[in-house]
Protein backbone atom coordinates (compact mmCIF):
# COMPACT_ATOMS: atom_id res chain seq x y z
CA UNK A 1 0.00 0.00 0.00
CA UNK A 2 0.97 3.57 -0.60
CA UNK A 3 2.56 5.16 2.50
CA UNK A 4 0.47 8.37 2.16
CA UNK A 5 -2.74 6.33 1.92
CA UNK A 6 -1.90 4.32 5.04
CA UNK A 7 -1.00 7.48 6.97
CA UNK A 8 -4.26 9.15 5.89
CA UNK A 9 -6.24 6.10 6.93
CA UNK A 10 -4.59 6.06 10.36
CA UNK A 11 -5.33 9.77 10.86
CA UNK A 12 -9.01 9.27 9.94
CA UNK A 13 -9.26 6.30 12.30
CA UNK A 14 -7.72 8.27 15.16
CA UNK A 15 -10.17 11.13 14.55
CA UNK A 16 -13.09 8.70 14.63
CA UNK A 17 -11.75 7.08 17.79
CA UNK A 18 -11.65 10.47 19.53
CA UNK A 19 -15.05 11.60 18.26
CA UNK A 20 -17.83 11.78 20.79
CA UNK A 21 -21.56 12.40 20.50
CA UNK A 22 -23.11 13.13 23.87
CA UNK A 23 -26.86 13.16 24.42
CA UNK A 24 -27.78 15.91 26.87
CA UNK A 25 -30.94 16.86 28.72
CA UNK A 26 -32.24 20.40 29.14
CA UNK A 27 -30.37 20.94 32.41
CA UNK A 28 -27.03 20.08 30.81
CA UNK A 29 -27.98 22.14 27.76
CA UNK A 30 -28.56 25.18 29.98
CA UNK A 31 -25.20 24.62 31.69
CA UNK A 32 -23.38 24.42 28.35
CA UNK A 33 -25.18 27.56 27.14
CA UNK A 34 -23.84 29.36 30.21
CA UNK A 35 -20.36 28.20 29.16
CA UNK A 36 -21.00 29.71 25.71
CA UNK A 37 -20.78 26.44 23.78
CA UNK A 38 -22.24 27.32 20.35
CA UNK A 39 -25.67 26.00 19.38
CA UNK A 40 -26.73 25.08 15.85
CA UNK A 41 -30.46 24.72 15.27
CA UNK A 42 -30.90 22.38 12.28
CA UNK A 43 -34.66 22.87 11.84
CA UNK A 44 -36.38 24.67 8.96
CA UNK A 45 -37.43 28.33 8.98
CA UNK A 46 -41.15 27.52 9.47
CA UNK A 47 -40.22 25.48 12.53
CA UNK A 48 -38.12 28.31 13.95
CA UNK A 49 -41.02 30.71 13.39
CA UNK A 50 -43.56 28.36 14.94
CA UNK A 51 -41.84 27.72 18.26
CA UNK A 52 -39.11 30.33 18.54
CA UNK A 53 -35.43 29.57 19.07
CA UNK A 54 -32.90 29.37 21.85
CA UNK A 55 -31.28 32.81 22.11
CA UNK A 56 -27.96 32.95 20.29
CA UNK A 57 -28.57 29.84 18.20
CA UNK A 58 -27.11 29.64 14.73
CA UNK A 59 -29.85 28.74 12.28
CA UNK A 60 -28.50 26.26 9.73
CA UNK A 61 -31.17 24.00 8.24
CA UNK A 62 -29.75 20.55 7.55
CA UNK A 63 -32.70 18.70 5.98
CA UNK A 64 -35.11 20.71 3.84
CA UNK A 65 -38.88 20.16 3.84
CA UNK A 66 -38.41 17.24 1.42
CA UNK A 67 -35.79 15.56 3.59
CA UNK A 68 -32.93 16.48 1.28
CA UNK A 69 -29.60 17.84 2.44
CA UNK A 70 -26.31 19.17 1.17
CA UNK A 71 -23.84 18.00 3.83
CA UNK A 72 -20.81 19.76 2.30
CA UNK A 73 -22.55 23.15 2.12
CA UNK A 74 -23.99 22.72 5.60
CA UNK A 75 -20.61 21.76 7.03
CA UNK A 76 -19.08 24.91 5.55
CA UNK A 77 -21.57 26.97 7.55
CA UNK A 78 -21.11 24.89 10.71
CA UNK A 79 -17.35 25.45 10.59
CA UNK A 80 -17.96 29.20 10.91
CA UNK A 81 -19.45 28.46 14.34
CA UNK A 82 -17.18 25.69 15.66
CA UNK A 83 -14.08 24.00 14.36
CA UNK A 84 -13.75 20.20 14.63
CA UNK A 85 -11.63 20.46 17.78
CA UNK A 86 -14.26 22.67 19.50
CA UNK A 87 -17.48 21.49 21.16
CA UNK A 88 -20.82 22.24 19.52
CA UNK A 89 -24.47 21.67 20.48
CA UNK A 90 -27.11 20.58 17.97
CA UNK A 91 -30.85 20.97 18.42
CA UNK A 92 -33.88 20.17 16.27
CA UNK A 93 -37.60 19.79 16.96
CA UNK A 94 -37.63 16.39 18.71
CA UNK A 95 -34.07 15.09 18.64
CA UNK A 96 -34.30 12.80 15.61
CA UNK A 97 -32.52 15.01 13.07
CA UNK A 98 -29.99 15.99 15.70
CA UNK A 99 -28.93 12.34 16.03
CA UNK A 100 -28.24 12.05 12.29
CA UNK A 101 -26.42 15.38 12.03
CA UNK A 102 -24.39 14.66 15.19
CA UNK A 103 -23.21 11.37 13.69
CA UNK A 104 -22.27 13.18 10.48
CA UNK A 105 -20.21 15.77 12.38
CA UNK A 106 -18.56 13.15 14.56
CA UNK A 107 -17.98 10.29 12.13
CA UNK A 108 -17.43 12.07 8.83
CA UNK A 109 -16.38 15.63 9.63
CA UNK A 110 -14.03 14.81 12.49
CA UNK A 111 -15.72 16.81 15.26
CA UNK A 112 -14.37 15.67 18.62
CA UNK A 113 -17.32 16.64 20.83
CA UNK A 114 -20.88 17.04 19.62
CA UNK A 115 -23.74 17.52 22.07
CA UNK A 116 -27.22 16.41 20.94
CA UNK A 117 -30.22 17.80 22.85
CA UNK A 118 -32.52 14.90 23.75
CA UNK A 119 -36.10 15.76 22.89
CA UNK A 120 -35.01 18.86 20.97
CA UNK A 121 -36.76 22.20 21.20
CA UNK A 122 -39.91 20.41 22.38
CA UNK A 123 -38.13 19.21 25.52
CA UNK A 124 -36.55 22.65 26.04
CA UNK A 125 -39.91 24.43 25.78
CA UNK A 126 -41.65 21.69 27.79
CA UNK A 127 -39.21 22.29 30.64
CA UNK A 128 -40.22 25.95 30.66
CA UNK A 129 -36.87 27.10 29.28
CA UNK A 130 -36.72 30.45 27.46
CA UNK A 131 -37.25 30.87 23.73
CA UNK A 132 -37.05 34.02 21.67
CA UNK A 133 -38.93 34.92 18.49
CA UNK A 134 -37.03 33.78 15.42
CA UNK A 135 -37.89 36.68 13.08
CA UNK A 136 -34.77 38.77 13.72
CA UNK A 137 -32.40 35.79 13.59
CA UNK A 138 -34.00 34.54 10.36
CA UNK A 139 -33.71 37.98 8.77
CA UNK A 140 -30.05 38.15 9.74
CA UNK A 141 -29.18 34.71 8.47
CA UNK A 142 -31.09 35.26 5.21
CA UNK A 143 -29.22 38.54 4.65
CA UNK A 144 -25.96 36.63 5.03
CA UNK A 145 -27.39 33.70 3.00
CA UNK A 146 -26.47 31.52 5.94
CA UNK A 147 -29.69 29.77 7.04
N, C-alpha and C positions, 0 to 999 in steps of 0.2 A: 504494500500500500504506500501511497504517497505520504511523505512525512508531514506536509502541510495539512493534508486531509485528516490524518490521525490526530494531529494537534488540535485542529478545529473541532473535531468530534469530542475530544477530551474536555475542551473548554465548554462546549454546549452541555455536556453531561454534568460538569461541575456546577454550571449555572442552574440546571434543573434540580440538582441535588440540594442546592441552597435555597431554592424558591419555596415560598410558603404562602398558602392561602389560609387566612384565619377568619372563621365565622365569628361575628361579634353581635352582641345584643345591643339594645338601645342605651344601656348604662355605659357600656364600654365605648360605644360610638360617641356619646357625649364627652367622655374623658379624652378620647383622641381628638375631638374637635377643639377642646380646651388646649391641647398640645399643638394645635394648628397643623395637624396632618391633613393634607388636601383631600377634598371629596369630589368625586366625579359622579354625576347623576346621569345614568345611561338611558333614561326614559325618553319618550318623544315629547315635543312641544305641547301637544294637547294634554298630555298627562301632567306636565309641569303646571300648566294653566289651571287644570282641574283641582289639584290638591295643594299647590304651592310647592316650595322647595326649602331645603335646609339652607339657611343664610350662608353665603360664601361658596356654595357649590359651583362647580364648573359643569356647564350643561353641554354634554357631548353625547348625542344619541348614538347608540351602537347599532341596534336593529331598527329599521324603519317600520312603518305600519304594515308592510307586507312580509316582515321577517327577514329582510335582506340586510346585508352589512357589507362594509368595505373596511376590513380590519386594518389594512395598511394606512389608509387615510385617517381612521380613528386613532390609531396608535401615534401618528404624527401629532395630533392634537393633545393626546394624553401626555406625551413627552414634554409638552410645554408646561405642564402642571407638576409632574414628578418624573424624575429620571429612574431607570431601573434599580438603582441602588437605594432609592428613597421609598419610604412607605407611602401608600395611597389607599384611600377608602373608596369603595364602589357602592352605589345604592341604586335600586330600581323600584318598581312598584311593590312587588311581593318577595323579591329575593331570587327568583328564578333566572332572570337575565344576568343578574350579578354573578351567579355561580359560573355561567358560561364565560362571561367576560373576564372574571378573575382567573379562571383556568388559562385563558388565552394570554393574559398578561404574565402569569407565572410560568407556564410551560413553554410558550412560544416566543414571548418578548423578553424573557429574562428578568422580570421584576422579582426582587428578593422577598418583599413583604407586601401582600395585598390583603386588605381587610374587606370582607363582604358582610354587609348589614343583613342579618337574618330578618326575614319578614319585610324588608324594604321600608319604603316611605309609609306603608300602611302600619307597620309596627311602631315606627317613630311617632306618627300622628296618634295612634291608638294609646300610646303611653303618655299622651298629653304634652309631647315635646314641641318646641316652637317651629313654625313654618312661616315663611314670608311669601308674599305674592310673587309670582314668577315674571310678571310683565317687564319690569326693568331689566332683569337678567337676560331674558329672551331678546329684548331689543339690543342690548349690548353685544350679545354673542352673534346675533344676526348681522349687526353692523360690521363685526370683525370676520364674518363668515366662518364662525367657529362653533356653531351648535352641533 
